[in-house]
Structure formats: structure tokens, C-alpha cells
């Protein structure tokens, strides 16, 4: 994933404070993805079960 490569390259030159902010943004991003997936699952359970 591109975002993870960005994190790795950024971590080398980032201060601890910037690193904390970046991690928070990353966690929020992952959290939003999980919410979207769960919403899709509740909206279309038939599609998921066929896979």
C-alpha cells in the first residue's frame, strides 16, 4: 500500500511529535475504512455471503 511506504520514508526524517500526528492520521484512516466496510456489510449481506 502506498500509504505505508509513505509512512516508512517519512518516519526516517520526522521528529517524534510529527510521528505521533502521522500515526493518529493513519489510525483515523484505517478506522474510517473499517466503518465503511461494516456499513457495506450491513447494507448488502447477501453479496458478502456469496463470496
C-alpha distances in whole Angstrom, upper triangle without the diagonal:
4,6,6,7,9,10,11,13,15,16,18,20,20,23,23,24,21,19,20,20,16,15,18,16,12,15,16,13,12,16,16,14,16,19,18,18,21,23,22,23,26,27,26,27,28,25,23,26,27,23
4,5,5,6,9,10,11,12,14,16,18,18,21,22,22,19,17,19,18,14,15,17,15,12,15,16,13,14,17,17,15,18,21,20,20,23,24,24,25,28,29,29,30,31,28,26,30,30,27
4,5,5,6,9,10,10,12,15,16,15,18,19,19,16,14,16,15,11,11,13,11,8,12,13,10,11,14,15,13,16,19,18,19,22,23,23,25,27,28,28,29,31,28,26,30,30,27
4,5,5,6,9,10,10,13,15,15,18,17,18,16,13,15,15,11,11,14,12,9,12,14,12,11,15,16,15,17,20,20,20,23,24,24,26,28,29,29,30,32,29,27,30,31,28
4,5,5,6,8,10,11,13,14,17,18,19,16,14,17,17,13,13,16,15,12,15,17,15,15,19,20,18,20,23,23,23,26,28,27,29,32,32,32,33,35,32,30,33,33,30
4,6,5,6,8,10,11,12,15,16,17,14,12,15,14,10,12,14,13,11,14,16,14,15,18,19,18,21,23,23,24,26,28,28,29,32,33,33,34,36,33,31,34,35,32
4,6,5,6,9,10,10,13,13,14,11,9,11,11,8,8,12,11,9,12,14,13,14,17,18,17,20,22,23,23,26,27,28,29,32,33,33,34,36,34,31,34,35,32
4,5,5,7,10,10,13,14,16,13,10,13,14,11,11,15,14,12,15,18,16,16,20,21,20,22,25,26,26,28,30,30,32,34,35,36,36,38,35,33,36,37,33
4,6,6,7,9,13,14,16,13,11,15,15,12,13,17,16,14,17,20,18,19,22,23,23,25,28,28,28,31,33,33,34,37,38,38,39,41,38,36,39,39,36
4,5,6,6,10,11,12,9,8,12,12,9,11,14,13,13,16,18,17,18,21,22,22,24,27,27,28,30,32,32,34,36,37,38,39,41,38,36,39,40,37
4,6,5,8,9,11,9,7,10,11,9,10,13,14,13,15,18,17,18,21,22,23,24,27,28,28,31,32,33,34,37,38,39,39,42,39,37,39,41,38
4,6,9,10,13,11,10,13,15,13,14,17,17,16,19,22,21,22,25,26,26,28,30,31,32,34,36,36,38,40,41,42,42,45,42,40,42,44,40
4,7,10,12,10,9,13,14,12,14,17,17,17,20,22,22,23,26,27,27,29,31,32,33,35,37,38,39,42,42,43,44,46,44,42,45,46,43
4,6,8,6,6,10,10,9,12,14,14,15,17,19,19,21,23,25,25,27,29,30,31,33,35,36,37,39,41,42,42,45,43,40,43,45,42
4,5,5,6,9,10,11,12,14,15,16,18,20,21,22,24,26,27,29,30,32,33,35,36,38,39,41,42,43,44,47,45,42,45,47,44
4,6,5,6,9,10,10,12,14,15,16,18,20,21,22,24,26,27,29,30,32,33,35,36,37,39,41,42,42,45,43,41,44,45,43
4,5,5,7,9,10,11,13,14,16,17,19,20,21,23,25,26,27,29,31,32,33,35,37,38,39,41,42,45,43,41,43,45,43
4,5,5,6,9,10,11,12,14,15,17,18,20,21,23,25,26,27,29,30,32,33,35,36,38,39,40,43,41,39,42,43,41
4,5,5,6,9,10,10,12,14,15,16,18,20,21,23,24,26,27,29,30,32,33,35,36,37,38,41,39,36,39,41,38
4,5,5,6,9,10,11,12,14,15,16,18,20,21,23,24,26,27,29,30,32,33,35,36,37,40,38,35,38,40,38
4,5,5,6,9,10,11,12,14,15,17,19,20,21,23,25,26,27,29,30,32,33,35,36,39,37,35,38,40,37
4,5,5,6,9,10,10,12,14,15,17,19,20,21,23,25,26,27,29,31,32,33,34,37,35,32,36,37,35
4,5,5,6,9,10,10,12,14,15,16,18,20,21,23,24,26,27,29,30,32,32,35,33,31,33,35,33
4,5,5,6,9,10,10,12,14,15,16,18,20,21,22,24,26,27,28,30,31,34,32,30,33,35,33
4,5,5,6,9,10,11,12,14,15,17,19,20,21,23,24,26,27,29,30,33,31,29,32,34,31
4,5,5,6,9,10,11,13,14,15,17,19,20,21,23,25,26,27,28,31,29,26,29,31,29
4,5,5,6,9,10,11,12,14,15,17,18,20,21,23,24,26,26,29,28,25,28,30,28
4,5,5,6,9,10,10,12,14,15,16,18,20,21,22,24,25,28,27,25,28,30,28
4,5,5,6,9,10,11,13,14,15,17,19,20,21,23,24,27,25,23,26,28,26
4,5,5,6,9,10,11,12,14,15,17,19,20,21,22,25,23,20,23,25,23
4,5,5,6,9,10,11,12,14,15,17,18,20,21,24,22,20,23,25,23
4,5,5,6,9,10,11,12,14,15,16,18,19,23,21,19,22,25,23
4,5,5,6,9,10,11,12,14,15,16,17,20,18,16,20,22,20
4,5,5,6,9,10,10,12,14,15,16,19,17,15,18,20,18
4,5,5,6,9,10,11,12,14,15,18,17,16,19,21,20
4,5,5,6,9,10,10,12,14,17,15,14,17,19,18
4,5,5,6,9,10,10,11,14,12,11,14,16,15
4,5,5,6,9,10,10,14,13,11,14,16,16
4,5,5,6,9,10,13,13,12,15,17,17
4,6,5,6,8,11,10,9,12,14,14
4,5,5,5,9,8,7,9,12,12
4,6,6,9,10,10,11,14,15
4,6,9,9,10,12,14,15
4,5,6,7,9,11,12
4,6,5,6,9,10
4,5,5,6,9
4,6,6,7
4,6,6
4,5
4
